[in-house]
Amino acid sequence: MELQFLGTSSGTPTRTRNVAGLALRMEGGGWLLVDCGEGTQHRILHTSLSLHTLQAVLITHLHGDHCYGLPGLLASAGMANRTAPLMLVGPPALQSYLGGVMASTELRLPYELTFVAVETLVGRSLVPDLDISATPLSHRVPSWAYRFAERHVERRLDVAKLRAGAVPAGPLWGRLQQGEDVTLPDGRVLRPADYLLPARRPRAIVVAGDNDRPELLADAMRDADVLVHEATYTQAVLEKVGPGPQHSCARMVAAFAAAAGVPNLVLTHFSPRYRDAGTGPATLAEVADEARAQFAGPLFLAADLARYRLDRDGTLHPVSPP
């Protein structure tokens, strides 16, 4: 499982950061898009992602920096001759929003759109390889987090037991791993359950929309490997701005992640006031320092086009180059 960020700025883009967009690359092929701010399709052009292999778009909430790019992306997919149906997940108003844009601009798509209301997601299998569920958050408009969990986990063979039983390596081992009973030339019947090691824990990633109460994700984070959450402000700026925008600061997200035992934390959706580099106030170094004071585990501040791989052992690490 891989994450690739297509936009990491909050509200408006900067010279180095587009507004919200995140690709989840699946090992079986294809990918999912979480949020689609204006300009997302331009960021996609700098990746190996294809609109033909996009399996679903999931919108966390209907603020413009999370959805204004969707009509253009859908139009571009049509002009690229996509014909496969595309699933759209989000708040119910997503369908009326797109319907209004399509009607007023006479947008006709050569493929079918299927709408799924986010409220109906309870471990549903919208795509073959993942179970997807949603958690309501706290923001000025209805906002949601999506949890993506593996559906199928491979099981490794107990090689030592096979060798001890003089089971010859080769196709027979492969058949056992695929769940087939095997009959040996000497008449012994081998059952897969007797030669497969316990399955590892399924990997899970939680991607949150805008939210000023990270603790709402406590249940969603159980047995999850990665939390992707906004850190729009540092605590000092949040105190100046006040509660009106209903965003989180790095300190509160990191403190929640530490208390919840989150293995890996990725912060994103930074206010444009924070410069990428330099010293002094209003730099992302300040955001990072605030988070690290609370969270001791692997911590990443996402950048546009940055790509991270979640290994089978639950380790998250950057993919270089992105």
C-alpha positions, 0 to 999 in steps of 0.5 A, a space after each residue: 500500500 502506498 500514499 502519494 500526496 497531490 496537495 498539502 496546502 490548506 485553503 489556497 495553493 502556494 508556489 510549492 503546495 497545491 490544495 488537498 488531494 491524496 492518492 492511495 496506490 493499491 498493490 493489486 493495481 489501480 488507485 483511489 483518490 481522497 479529495 480533489 482540490 483545484 489543480 489536482 489533475 495537474 499534480 497527477 501529470 507529474 506522477 505515473 498515475 492514470 485516470 484509466 486505473 482510478 477506481 474511486 474518488 472519496 471526498 471528505 467534505 465539500 469545502 472548495 479546497 477539497 472538491 473544486 478540482 473534481 469536475 475538471 478531473 472527471 472531464 479530463 478522464 472522459 476526454 482521455 476515453 475512459 469508459 469504465 464506471 467510476 465510483 464517487 463517495 462523499 456527503 450527499 450534497 456531492 451528487 447535487 454539486 456535480 449535477 449542477 456543474 455538469 448541467 450548467 457546463 453541458 458536461 457529458 461523460 462517456 462513462 457512468 458515475 456511481 454515487 455512494 453516500 459516505 454515511 453508508 460506509 461500514 466496512 464495505 468492499 467498494 473495491 476488490 482489495 480493501 474494506 472502507 469505512 468512514 468516521 464523522 468528524 468535527 468541522 464547519 460542514 459535515 466532514 469525514 475520515 476514511 479507513 482503508 483496511 486490507 481484505 486479503 492477507 497472504 499466509 506464508 508456508 511453514 517451510 521447516 515443517 514441510 522439510 521435516 515432513 519430506 514434502 518436496 519443494 515445488 508446485 506442491 508447496 504453491 498449491 498448499 499456499 493457495 489453499 488446496 489439499 495435496 496428495 503426495 505420491 506416498 498417499 499422504 494427504 496434506 491440508 493447507 491449515 496444517 502447513 500455513 503460518 498464522 496470518 499477519 495483521 491486515 494493514 490499515 490507513 486512516 485519512 481524515 478530512 478537516 477536523 478540530 477533534 482528533 479524539 473522534 478517531 479513537 475507534 477508527 485508529 484501533 489496529 491501524 498503522 497510519 494516521 493522515 491528519 491535518 495540522 493547519 496551524 501550530 498551537 500559538 496560531 490556533 489560539 490567535 485564530 480562535 475556534 471558528 475555522 474548526 481546524 487542528 494544530 500540530 500539537 493536538 494531533 500529535 498528542 492524540 496520536 501518542 495517546 492512541 498508540 498510533 504507529 505512524 503519523 503523517 501531517 498535511 493541510 498546512 496553512 499557507 502562512 508556513 514557509 517550507 524552509 528557513 528559520 524563525 516563526 511561520 515555518 514548517 520546522 515549527 510545525 514539526 517541532 511542535 508535533 515531535 514534542 508530543 509524538 515519539 514515533 515515525 512522523 512525516 510532514 507531507 509535501 506535494 508528490 511525496 510518496 510513502 510505502 506501508 510495508 507488510 510489517 507496518 513500517 511506513 517509509 518514504 519512496 525515493 524518488 517520489 
